[in-house]
Amino acid sequence: MKNFVIIGNSAAGISAAEAIRQKDKKSKITIISEEDYHSYCRCLISYFLAGEIPEEKLVFRPEDFYKENNLNLILNKKVVKVEPKKNIIKFEDKTSLGYDMLLIATGASSKFPPDLKGLKKKGVFGLRTIRDAKEILNLVPSSSSSCILGGGLVSLKAAYGLLKRGQELKIIVKSKFVLSQMLDEKGAGLFMKKFQEAGVEIMTARDIVEILGNGDLKAVRLDSGKVIACSILVVGKGVNPNTDLIKDTQLNLDKGILVDQYMKSSIPNIFAAGDVAQTFDLVYKNSVVNALWPNAIEQGRISGLNMIGENLKYDGSMTMNSIGFFDLPAISMGITRPKNPELEELVLFDEKRNICKKFVLDKNHLVGMIAIGDISNCGVFLRLIKEGTDITSIKNELVSETFSYAKVLDLVKHKDEVFIL
Amino acid sequence: MKKLYYDVKKCLGCKSCEIACAVAHSQNKDLFKALKEEMLSLPRKKIHRSGDKNFPNSCRHCQEHPCVDACMAGALVYDQESNMVLHDEARCVGCWMCVMVCPYGSIRPNLKSKIPIRCDKCKDEDEPACVRACPTGAIIWKEADEENLLSSNKTE
């Protein structure tokens, strides 16, 4: 019998609890969340904002999940400190809780530009929690125009949602194009066109320098001097891992909590997983936070199993994502805009059909790709990247419409048992 | 638990399995009526050609299932009893995370319905429609524990 404590009630936390419970029916498992909500998926919040799904559908595990798995759920309590020497965690309300094994899966929070004045005004939001979405929706009836700061995935999702709610919309983005982390300029152009056709104004190479209004947001001032009236501003400038609780401890910290190949922190009975954990990137070969749902689930499961004494290695994480706006889907992974001139690019760009495919090669290996419009087979490309497959023999087929898993059957690891050759 | 296997030497690439699959998953279960349905039923199985061989490809209901891990809506679930990856279409939001991670490219996005197209082994029938439709016996519907026997064929 052990006492497992998991801080965080999202992908990594839930996945770890499931992994522990599958093998250990007896030990006590406590899950702590500072929010007052069942397991809900943050990635779905924008769908809720857009009115595409009802609130119930944000929940990704059945209603009786905690009871069925005998999990002790503590909601509405914020952990402010971990004390590894005493094996306890401290809550905001000064109470504390002991643990034998601790998983920190506290996720991340919306990042706001530190120098921007007026962030506290009513009407300024991040889009990270269900509370954010509800507060935005509360303002929608009394607002006619909204601004979005940033051109990343969350920004565009917020823009898309607010557009569906009838808002007049402007996106202010510092880069020359949107989705610059995920796509290249040409690919992003296909999405910019879609947004512009829907009436959204995208102001590139611009920034907000001041948020105006007395208490309530009234307008934003751009670096060009222009003032834009709006009563909702969503700031999508990325996220910061929630690491405050390990300040002043011996836990190694960079941008996120540093973990080894077993998802273990620098203290043997403390693990970290999900958006708060910094892991080895399989493509870039360095240590980064790759905040993404599938990564969090896998890291959670491996942490959970290792917390009960198994010795599972985590190969590493990868940057990747899947998006879709106005019926145009896109998936990208790994290196999409190579800076190293030695990397080779294979590109197919068909503006008429809204199709873009780009493969980035490091000698004989695939290290990244973008697919827009036609996203089939992306999982096969992911496999080729992860396995470091030598793709010399199929290089010319990558961008072809006839590409399929069958073309790489002889190249991938693990022979396929379903085919009798 | 029965699984689908493919004798590649016998597959002519005639796509009878694709048509049978699309019809079996249509509203009317009839080819000509199915063609007129508002949301065209698409095959869950596709024949891929490589070299001079044809490879039927569909969901393998993997025991390690990256698609289930990637599904942020909780729509894909691995059912321990039937050993199948089940899909709750009502929960699906069409985010295509499953397409992003399927190592076989077996999950195809239906961009119209925003629902991924995956083999469900015709779970309410005695055997999958593709098995019945294959004119050469290239699609084999067998208990999974016969795998060893099958893999020994491979090396012949």
Interface residues (C-beta under 8 A of the other chain):
Chain A: A11 S15 C41 C43 L44 Y47 E52 I53 K57 V59 F60 R61 W293 P294 I297 E298 R301 M320 N321 S322 G324 D327 P329 I331 M333 I375 S376 N377 C378 G379 V380 L382 R383 T402 S404 Y405 A406 K407 L409 V412 K415 D416 E417 V418 F419 I420 L421
Chain B: K3 L4 Y5 Y6 D7 V8 K9 K46 H48 R49 S50 K53 F55 N57 R60 P66 D69 A70 M72 A73 G74 R91 V93 G94 C95 W96 M97 V99 M100 V101 C102 P103 Y104 G105 S106 I107 R108 P109 L111 I140 E147 L150 S151 N153 K154
